[in-house]
Amino acid sequence: MRVDSARLSEIKETVMIDASRRRFLGTSALLSVGGAVSLGASSATASTRLQAPTSAGFDAKVEDDLRRYVDFGIKQAGGEGDNACGEWMAAELTAAGYAVERQYYDVPYFEATAAELTMGEARAALYPQPIVISTGPQGVSGPLVRVDARGAYAGSLEGAIALVDLPFGRWSTMIIPAARRPVEAAFAAGARAVVAITNGPTGKVIALNADGRKPMFSGPVALLAPEDAGAFLTGTVTRQEARLTLDGAGGHRPAFNFVGRVDRGKGRWLAVSTPRSGWFTCAAERGGGVAAWLALARWRAGRRRACRTMTSPSSATRVMSMSISGRPRR
């Protein structure tokens, strides 16, 4: 049976939504027997009376929230999808009775117009590693040299493009030594640029978290899907000439976080937080958490008894240090 691309996309979205909804409902079941930790409470004194919110329309609302979140698309911090998602979540809190306070700051960004590695007729799309150092539209050229996970290589890296062959793993960040050190070693040995192969269970490129304050390396770095790496690894055997191009618009742009509070003047504060931004659409990674966060926020705000609740979703969670400190906007 042949499935067209539009139908395949619809099937994938349905699977992601259903999986996220099941995970959320399972978490809600755990909440019914688990504890919500209030600020200032020790684990021994944490409340165990928090019951999962239930109603006839609860399941439908959870699924609606998941779909709304997915529909905002790519959610890189400060981008159109992230900002629209933040506006929606803030509006939902306001409608539930929370007083919403915003925090504005600047985040790094890069919107690529070209991101590719070429070698003869071989060509592969790349993912620019933040904070991006652009090559300009002309790119950079040099012999392609493989660098292993220890930072070892054959011959010389002077003027070369290093192809860093990361070990197989469930990668999430460039900050850890296993990812960072072979890249640093390549630049220290004279490489003009680095392309890192993110070997992992999917065979796809894995976007890696980064230091959000400044570029981590002295030259351009990009990420390559292992399923696209074969021809280039073969090319390193004979030091084939390659070209890396990373070009586009970048710099800093405004983003925001916010906190919603319901203060009825009595009791300890209950804090609920969830990340909202990410490198891609983040349906499975963030969707269930966002739906849970909204459900808990609405339920808590609707309680008649005196309470204090503080709830916040955070952006810029994929560039380390940014969601905590950022570059405050004055």
Contacts in CASP RR format, 6 or more apart in sequence:
PFRMAT RR
TARGET T0000
AUTHOR 0000-0000-0000
METHOD contacts of the structure
MODEL  1
MRVDSARLSEIKETVMIDASRRRFLGTSALLSVGGAVSLGASSATASTRL
QAPTSAGFDAKVEDDLRRYVDFGIKQAGGEGDNACGEWMAAELTAAGYAV
ERQYYDVPYFEATAAELTMGEARAALYPQPIVISTGPQGVSGPLVRVDAR
GAYAGSLEGAIALVDLPFGRWSTMIIPAARRPVEAAFAAGARAVVAITNG
PTGKVIALNADGRKPMFSGPVALLAPEDAGAFLTGTVTRQEARLTLDGAG
GHRPAFNFVGRVDRGKGRWLAVSTPRSGWFTCAAERGGGVAAWLALARWR
AGRRRACRTMTSPSSATRVMSMSISGRPRR
3 11 0 8 1.000
13 70 0 8 1.000
13 283 0 8 1.000
16 70 0 8 1.000
16 283 0 8 1.000
16 284 0 8 1.000
17 63 0 8 1.000
17 66 0 8 1.000
17 67 0 8 1.000
17 70 0 8 1.000
17 283 0 8 1.000
19 284 0 8 1.000
20 66 0 8 1.000
20 283 0 8 1.000
20 284 0 8 1.000
20 287 0 8 1.000
20 288 0 8 1.000
20 291 0 8 1.000
21 59 0 8 1.000
21 62 0 8 1.000
21 63 0 8 1.000
21 66 0 8 1.000
21 288 0 8 1.000
21 291 0 8 1.000
23 288 0 8 1.000
24 62 0 8 1.000
24 66 0 8 1.000
24 288 0 8 1.000
24 289 0 8 1.000
24 291 0 8 1.000
24 292 0 8 1.000
25 59 0 8 1.000
25 62 0 8 1.000
27 288 0 8 1.000
27 289 0 8 1.000
27 292 0 8 1.000
28 52 0 8 1.000
28 53 0 8 1.000
28 292 0 8 1.000
28 295 0 8 1.000
29 52 0 8 1.000
31 50 0 8 1.000
31 51 0 8 1.000
31 52 0 8 1.000
31 296 0 8 1.000
32 50 0 8 1.000
32 51 0 8 1.000
32 52 0 8 1.000
33 48 0 8 1.000
34 48 0 8 1.000
34 50 0 8 1.000
35 46 0 8 1.000
35 47 0 8 1.000
35 48 0 8 1.000
35 49 0 8 1.000
35 50 0 8 1.000
36 46 0 8 1.000
36 47 0 8 1.000
36 50 0 8 1.000
36 270 0 8 1.000
37 43 0 8 1.000
37 46 0 8 1.000
37 47 0 8 1.000
38 46 0 8 1.000
38 47 0 8 1.000
38 267 0 8 1.000
38 268 0 8 1.000
38 269 0 8 1.000
38 270 0 8 1.000
38 271 0 8 1.000
39 268 0 8 1.000
39 269 0 8 1.000
39 270 0 8 1.000
39 271 0 8 1.000
39 310 0 8 1.000
40 268 0 8 1.000
40 269 0 8 1.000
41 47 0 8 1.000
41 268 0 8 1.000
53 295 0 8 1.000
53 296 0 8 1.000
53 298 0 8 1.000
53 299 0 8 1.000
58 295 0 8 1.000
61 295 0 8 1.000
62 291 0 8 1.000
62 295 0 8 1.000
65 290 0 8 1.000
65 291 0 8 1.000
65 294 0 8 1.000
65 295 0 8 1.000
66 283 0 8 1.000
66 287 0 8 1.000
66 288 0 8 1.000
66 290 0 8 1.000
66 291 0 8 1.000
68 88 0 8 1.000
69 85 0 8 1.000
69 282 0 8 1.000
69 283 0 8 1.000
69 286 0 8 1.000
69 287 0 8 1.000
69 290 0 8 1.000
69 291 0 8 1.000
70 281 0 8 1.000
70 283 0 8 1.000
70 287 0 8 1.000
72 81 0 8 1.000
72 82 0 8 1.000
72 84 0 8 1.000
72 85 0 8 1.000
72 88 0 8 1.000
73 81 0 8 1.000
73 281 0 8 1.000
74 80 0 8 1.000
74 81 0 8 1.000
74 279 0 8 1.000
74 280 0 8 1.000
74 281 0 8 1.000
75 81 0 8 1.000
75 82 0 8 1.000
75 85 0 8 1.000
75 276 0 8 1.000
75 277 0 8 1.000
75 278 0 8 1.000
75 280 0 8 1.000
75 281 0 8 1.000
75 282 0 8 1.000
75 286 0 8 1.000
76 82 0 8 1.000
76 109 0 8 1.000
76 277 0 8 1.000
76 278 0 8 1.000
76 279 0 8 1.000
76 318 0 8 1.000
77 107 0 8 1.000
77 109 0 8 1.000
77 255 0 8 1.000
77 277 0 8 1.000
77 278 0 8 1.000
77 315 0 8 1.000
77 316 0 8 1.000
77 317 0 8 1.000
77 318 0 8 1.000
77 319 0 8 1.000
77 322 0 8 1.000
78 107 0 8 1.000
78 109 0 8 1.000
78 253 0 8 1.000
78 254 0 8 1.000
78 255 0 8 1.000
78 277 0 8 1.000
78 315 0 8 1.000
78 316 0 8 1.000
79 109 0 8 1.000
79 253 0 8 1.000
79 255 0 8 1.000
82 255 0 8 1.000
82 276 0 8 1.000
82 277 0 8 1.000
82 278 0 8 1.000
82 315 0 8 1.000
83 255 0 8 1.000
83 256 0 8 1.000
85 276 0 8 1.000
85 277 0 8 1.000
86 256 0 8 1.000
86 258 0 8 1.000
86 276 0 8 1.000
86 313 0 8 1.000
86 315 0 8 1.000
89 258 0 8 1.000
89 276 0 8 1.000
89 290 0 8 1.000
89 294 0 8 1.000
89 313 0 8 1.000
90 100 0 8 1.000
90 102 0 8 1.000
90 258 0 8 1.000
92 294 0 8 1.000
92 297 0 8 1.000
92 298 0 8 1.000
93 100 0 8 1.000
93 258 0 8 1.000
93 260 0 8 1.000
93 297 0 8 1.000
93 311 0 8 1.000
94 100 0 8 1.000
96 297 0 8 1.000
96 298 0 8 1.000
96 301 0 8 1.000
96 302 0 8 1.000
97 262 0 8 1.000
97 301 0 8 1.000
98 260 0 8 1.000
98 261 0 8 1.000
98 262 0 8 1.000
98 297 0 8 1.000
98 301 0 8 1.000
98 309 0 8 1.000
98 311 0 8 1.000
99 260 0 8 1.000
99 261 0 8 1.000
99 262 0 8 1.000
99 263 0 8 1.000
100 258 0 8 1.000
100 259 0 8 1.000
100 260 0 8 1.000
101 258 0 8 1.000
101 259 0 8 1.000
101 260 0 8 1.000
101 261 0 8 1.000
102 256 0 8 1.000
102 257 0 8 1.000
102 258 0 8 1.000
103 256 0 8 1.000
103 257 0 8 1.000
103 258 0 8 1.000
103 259 0 8 1.000
103 328 0 8 1.000
104 254 0 8 1.000
104 255 0 8 1.000
104 256 0 8 1.000
104 328 0 8 1.000
104 329 0 8 1.000
105 254 0 8 1.000
105 255 0 8 1.000
105 256 0 8 1.000
105 257 0 8 1.000
105 316 0 8 1.000
105 322 0 8 1.000
105 326 0 8 1.000
105 327 0 8 1.000
105 328 0 8 1.000
105 329 0 8 1.000
106 252 0 8 1.000
106 253 0 8 1.000
106 254 0 8 1.000
106 255 0 8 1.000
106 326 0 8 1.000
106 327 0 8 1.000
106 328 0 8 1.000
106 329 0 8 1.000
107 212 0 8 1.000
107 252 0 8 1.000
107 253 0 8 1.000
107 254 0 8 1.000
107 255 0 8 1.000
107 315 0 8 1.000
107 316 0 8 1.000
107 319 0 8 1.000
107 322 0 8 1.000
107 326 0 8 1.000
107 327 0 8 1.000
108 130 0 8 1.000
108 131 0 8 1.000
108 212 0 8 1.000
108 250 0 8 1.000
108 251 0 8 1.000
108 252 0 8 1.000
108 319 0 8 1.000
108 322 0 8 1.000
109 250 0 8 1.000
109 251 0 8 1.000
109 252 0 8 1.000
109 253 0 8 1.000
110 128 0 8 1.000
110 130 0 8 1.000
110 131 0 8 1.000
110 132 0 8 1.000
110 134 0 8 1.000
110 248 0 8 1.000
110 249 0 8 1.000
110 250 0 8 1.000
110 251 0 8 1.000
111 248 0 8 1.000
111 249 0 8 1.000
111 250 0 8 1.000
112 128 0 8 1.000
112 132 0 8 1.000
112 246 0 8 1.000
112 247 0 8 1.000
112 248 0 8 1.000
113 247 0 8 1.000
113 248 0 8 1.000
113 249 0 8 1.000
114 137 0 8 1.000
114 245 0 8 1.000
114 246 0 8 1.000
114 247 0 8 1.000
114 248 0 8 1.000
115 125 0 8 1.000
115 126 0 8 1.000
115 127 0 8 1.000
115 128 0 8 1.000
115 222 0 8 1.000
115 245 0 8 1.000
115 246 0 8 1.000
115 247 0 8 1.000
116 123 0 8 1.000
116 124 0 8 1.000
116 125 0 8 1.000
116 126 0 8 1.000
116 244 0 8 1.000
116 245 0 8 1.000
117 123 0 8 1.000
117 124 0 8 1.000
117 126 0 8 1.000
117 161 0 8 1.000
117 195 0 8 1.000
117 222 0 8 1.000
117 224 0 8 1.000
117 232 0 8 1.000
117 242 0 8 1.000
117 243 0 8 1.000
117 244 0 8 1.000
117 245 0 8 1.000
118 124 0 8 1.000
118 242 0 8 1.000
118 243 0 8 1.000
118 245 0 8 1.000
119 144 0 8 1.000
119 231 0 8 1.000
119 232 0 8 1.000
119 235 0 8 1.000
119 240 0 8 1.000
119 241 0 8 1.000
119 242 0 8 1.000
119 243 0 8 1.000
120 240 0 8 1.000
120 241 0 8 1.000
122 231 0 8 1.000
122 232 0 8 1.000
124 224 0 8 1.000
124 225 0 8 1.000
124 228 0 8 1.000
124 229 0 8 1.000
124 231 0 8 1.000
124 232 0 8 1.000
125 225 0 8 1.000
125 228 0 8 1.000
126 195 0 8 1.000
126 205 0 8 1.000
126 222 0 8 1.000
126 223 0 8 1.000
126 224 0 8 1.000
126 244 0 8 1.000
126 246 0 8 1.000
127 205 0 8 1.000
127 207 0 8 1.000
127 222 0 8 1.000
127 223 0 8 1.000
127 224 0 8 1.000
128 221 0 8 1.000
128 222 0 8 1.000
128 223 0 8 1.000
128 246 0 8 1.000
129 174 0 8 1.000
129 196 0 8 1.000
129 208 0 8 1.000
129 210 0 8 1.000
129 216 0 8 1.000
129 217 0 8 1.000
129 221 0 8 1.000
129 222 0 8 1.000
129 223 0 8 1.000
130 210 0 8 1.000
130 212 0 8 1.000
130 318 0 8 1.000
130 319 0 8 1.000
131 210 0 8 1.000
131 211 0 8 1.000
131 212 0 8 1.000
131 214 0 8 1.000
131 215 0 8 1.000
131 216 0 8 1.000
131 319 0 8 1.000
132 215 0 8 1.000
132 220 0 8 1.000
132 246 0 8 1.000
132 250 0 8 1.000
133 215 0 8 1.000
133 217 0 8 1.000
133 219 0 8 1.000
133 220 0 8 1.000
133 221 0 8 1.000
133 246 0 8 1.000
134 220 0 8 1.000
134 246 0 8 1.000
134 247 0 8 1.000
134 248 0 8 1.000
134 250 0 8 1.000
135 193 0 8 1.000
135 220 0 8 1.000
135 244 0 8 1.000
135 245 0 8 1.000
135 246 0 8 1.000
135 247 0 8 1.000
136 245 0 8 1.000
136 246 0 8 1.000
136 247 0 8 1.000
136 248 0 8 1.000
137 245 0 8 1.000
137 247 0 8 1.000
138 245 0 8 1.000
139 243 0 8 1.000
139 244 0 8 1.000
139 245 0 8 1.000
139 246 0 8 1.000
139 247 0 8 1.000
140 161 0 8 1.000
140 192 0 8 1.000
140 193 0 8 1.000
140 220 0 8 1.000
140 243 0 8 1.000
140 244 0 8 1.000
140 245 0 8 1.000
141 161 0 8 1.000
141 241 0 8 1.000
141 242 0 8 1.000
141 243 0 8 1.000
141 244 0 8 1.000
142 159 0 8 1.000
142 160 0 8 1.000
142 161 0 8 1.000
142 192 0 8 1.000
142 241 0 8 1.000
142 242 0 8 1.000
142 243 0 8 1.000
143 159 0 8 1.000
143 160 0 8 1.000
143 161 0 8 1.000
143 239 0 8 1.000
143 240 0 8 1.000
143 241 0 8 1.000
143 242 0 8 1.000
144 160 0 8 1.000
144 161 0 8 1.000
144 163 0 8 1.000
144 232 0 8 1.000
144 235 0 8 1.000
144 236 0 8 1.000
144 239 0 8 1.000
144 240 0 8 1.000
144 241 0 8 1.000
144 242 0 8 1.000
145 153 0 8 1.000
145 154 0 8 1.000
145 155 0 8 1.000
145 156 0 8 1.000
145 157 0 8 1.000
145 160 0 8 1.000
145 161 0 8 1.000
145 162 0 8 1.000
145 163 0 8 1.000
145 191 0 8 1.000
145 236 0 8 1.000
145 239 0 8 1.000
146 153 0 8 1.000
146 154 0 8 1.000
146 162 0 8 1.000
146 163 0 8 1.000
146 165 0 8 1.000
146 233 0 8 1.000
146 236 0 8 1.000
147 153 0 8 1.000
147 157 0 8 1.000
147 162 0 8 1.000
147 163 0 8 1.000
147 164 0 8 1.000
147 165 0 8 1.000
147 182 0 8 1.000
147 185 0 8 1.000
147 186 0 8 1.000
147 191 0 8 1.000
147 194 0 8 1.000
148 165 0 8 1.000
148 182 0 8 1.000
149 165 0 8 1.000
149 166 0 8 1.000
149 167 0 8 1.000
149 178 0 8 1.000
149 182 0 8 1.000
150 182 0 8 1.000
151 164 0 8 1.000
151 181 0 8 1.000
151 182 0 8 1.000
151 185 0 8 1.000
151 186 0 8 1.000
153 162 0 8 1.000
153 186 0 8 1.000
153 189 0 8 1.000
156 189 0 8 1.000
157 186 0 8 1.000
157 189 0 8 1.000
157 190 0 8 1.000
157 191 0 8 1.000
158 189 0 8 1.000
158 190 0 8 1.000
159 190 0 8 1.000
159 191 0 8 1.000
159 192 0 8 1.000
160 190 0 8 1.000
160 191 0 8 1.000
160 192 0 8 1.000
160 239 0 8 1.000
161 191 0 8 1.000
161 192 0 8 1.000
161 193 0 8 1.000
161 194 0 8 1.000
161 195 0 8 1.000
161 242 0 8 1.000
161 243 0 8 1.000
161 244 0 8 1.000
162 183 0 8 1.000
162 186 0 8 1.000
162 187 0 8 1.000
162 189 0 8 1.000
162 191 0 8 1.000
162 193 0 8 1.000
162 194 0 8 1.000
162 195 0 8 1.000
163 195 0 8 1.000
163 197 0 8 1.000
163 224 0 8 1.000
163 229 0 8 1.000
163 232 0 8 1.000
163 233 0 8 1.000
163 236 0 8 1.000
164 182 0 8 1.000
164 183 0 8 1.000
164 186 0 8 1.000
164 194 0 8 1.000
164 195 0 8 1.000
164 196 0 8 1.000
164 197 0 8 1.000
165 197 0 8 1.000
165 199 0 8 1.000
165 229 0 8 1.000
165 233 0 8 1.000
166 178 0 8 1.000
166 179 0 8 1.000
166 182 0 8 1.000
166 196 0 8 1.000
166 197 0 8 1.000
166 198 0 8 1.000
166 199 0 8 1.000
167 178 0 8 1.000
167 199 0 8 1.000
168 199 0 8 1.000
168 200 0 8 1.000
168 201 0 8 1.000
169 199 0 8 1.000
169 200 0 8 1.000
169 201 0 8 1.000
170 200 0 8 1.000
170 201 0 8 1.000
171 179 0 8 1.000
171 198 0 8 1.000
171 200 0 8 1.000
171 206 0 8 1.000
171 208 0 8 1.000
172 206 0 8 1.000
172 208 0 8 1.000
172 209 0 8 1.000
173 179 0 8 1.000
173 208 0 8 1.000
173 209 0 8 1.000
173 210 0 8 1.000
173 320 0 8 1.000
174 180 0 8 1.000
174 183 0 8 1.000
174 208 0 8 1.000
174 209 0 8 1.000
174 210 0 8 1.000
174 216 0 8 1.000
175 209 0 8 1.000
175 210 0 8 1.000
175 211 0 8 1.000
175 216 0 8 1.000
175 320 0 8 1.000
179 196 0 8 1.000
179 208 0 8 1.000
180 216 0 8 1.000
182 196 0 8 1.000
183 194 0 8 1.000
183 196 0 8 1.000
183 217 0 8 1.000
183 221 0 8 1.000
184 217 0 8 1.000
186 194 0 8 1.000
187 194 0 8 1.000
187 217 0 8 1.000
187 218 0 8 1.000
187 219 0 8 1.000
192 219 0 8 1.000
192 220 0 8 1.000
193 219 0 8 1.000
193 220 0 8 1.000
193 221 0 8 1.000
193 222 0 8 1.000
193 244 0 8 1.000
194 217 0 8 1.000
194 219 0 8 1.000
194 220 0 8 1.000
194 221 0 8 1.000
194 222 0 8 1.000
195 221 0 8 1.000
195 222 0 8 1.000
195 223 0 8 1.000
195 224 0 8 1.000
195 232 0 8 1.000
195 244 0 8 1.000
196 221 0 8 1.000
196 222 0 8 1.000
196 223 0 8 1.000
196 224 0 8 1.000
197 223 0 8 1.000
197 224 0 8 1.000
197 225 0 8 1.000
197 226 0 8 1.000
197 229 0 8 1.000
197 233 0 8 1.000
198 205 0 8 1.000
198 206 0 8 1.000
198 208 0 8 1.000
198 223 0 8 1.000
198 224 0 8 1.000
198 225 0 8 1.000
198 226 0 8 1.000
199 226 0 8 1.000
200 206 0 8 1.000
200 226 0 8 1.000
203 225 0 8 1.000
203 226 0 8 1.000
203 227 0 8 1.000
204 225 0 8 1.000
204 226 0 8 1.000
204 227 0 8 1.000
205 223 0 8 1.000
205 224 0 8 1.000
205 225 0 8 1.000
206 223 0 8 1.000
207 223 0 8 1.000
207 279 0 8 1.000
207 280 0 8 1.000
207 318 0 8 1.000
208 223 0 8 1.000
209 318 0 8 1.000
209 319 0 8 1.000
209 320 0 8 1.000
210 216 0 8 1.000
210 318 0 8 1.000
210 319 0 8 1.000
210 320 0 8 1.000
211 319 0 8 1.000
211 320 0 8 1.000
211 321 0 8 1.000
212 316 0 8 1.000
212 319 0 8 1.000
212 320 0 8 1.000
212 321 0 8 1.000
212 322 0 8 1.000
212 326 0 8 1.000
213 321 0 8 1.000
213 322 0 8 1.000
220 244 0 8 1.000
220 246 0 8 1.000
222 244 0 8 1.000
222 246 0 8 1.000
224 232 0 8 1.000
232 242 0 8 1.000
252 327 0 8 1.000
254 329 0 8 1.000
255 277 0 8 1.000
255 315 0 8 1.000
255 316 0 8 1.000
256 315 0 8 1.000
257 312 0 8 1.000
257 313 0 8 1.000
257 314 0 8 1.000
257 315 0 8 1.000
257 316 0 8 1.000
257 323 0 8 1.000
258 312 0 8 1.000
258 313 0 8 1.000
259 310 0 8 1.000
259 311 0 8 1.000
259 312 0 8 1.000
260 310 0 8 1.000
260 311 0 8 1.000
260 312 0 8 1.000
261 308 0 8 1.000
261 309 0 8 1.000
261 310 0 8 1.000
261 311 0 8 1.000
262 300 0 8 1.000
262 301 0 8 1.000
262 307 0 8 1.000
262 308 0 8 1.000
262 309 0 8 1.000
263 308 0 8 1.000
264 305 0 8 1.000
264 306 0 8 1.000
264 307 0 8 1.000
264 308 0 8 1.000
265 306 0 8 1.000
265 308 0 8 1.000
266 306 0 8 1.000
266 307 0 8 1.000
266 308 0 8 1.000
267 306 0 8 1.000
267 307 0 8 1.000
267 308 0 8 1.000
268 308 0 8 1.000
269 308 0 8 1.000
269 309 0 8 1.000
269 310 0 8 1.000
270 300 0 8 1.000
270 307 0 8 1.000
270 308 0 8 1.000
270 309 0 8 1.000
270 310 0 8 1.000
271 309 0 8 1.000
271 310 0 8 1.000
271 311 0 8 1.000
271 312 0 8 1.000
272 293 0 8 1.000
272 296 0 8 1.000
272 297 0 8 1.000
272 300 0 8 1.000
272 309 0 8 1.000
272 310 0 8 1.000
272 311 0 8 1.000
272 312 0 8 1.000
273 293 0 8 1.000
273 311 0 8 1.000
273 312 0 8 1.000
273 313 0 8 1.000
273 314 0 8 1.000
274 286 0 8 1.000
274 289 0 8 1.000
274 290 0 8 1.000
274 292 0 8 1.000
274 293 0 8 1.000
274 313 0 8 1.000
274 314 0 8 1.000
275 286 0 8 1.000
275 313 0 8 1.000
275 314 0 8 1.000
275 315 0 8 1.000
275 317 0 8 1.000
275 323 0 8 1.000
276 286 0 8 1.000
276 290 0 8 1.000
276 313 0 8 1.000
276 314 0 8 1.000
276 315 0 8 1.000
276 317 0 8 1.000
277 286 0 8 1.000
277 314 0 8 1.000
277 315 0 8 1.000
277 316 0 8 1.000
277 317 0 8 1.000
277 318 0 8 1.000
278 285 0 8 1.000
278 286 0 8 1.000
278 317 0 8 1.000
278 318 0 8 1.000
279 318 0 8 1.000
290 313 0 8 1.000
293 311 0 8 1.000
293 313 0 8 1.000
296 311 0 8 1.000
297 309 0 8 1.000
297 311 0 8 1.000
300 307 0 8 1.000
300 309 0 8 1.000
300 311 0 8 1.000
301 309 0 8 1.000
314 323 0 8 1.000
315 323 0 8 1.000
316 322 0 8 1.000
316 323 0 8 1.000
316 326 0 8 1.000
317 323 0 8 1.000
END
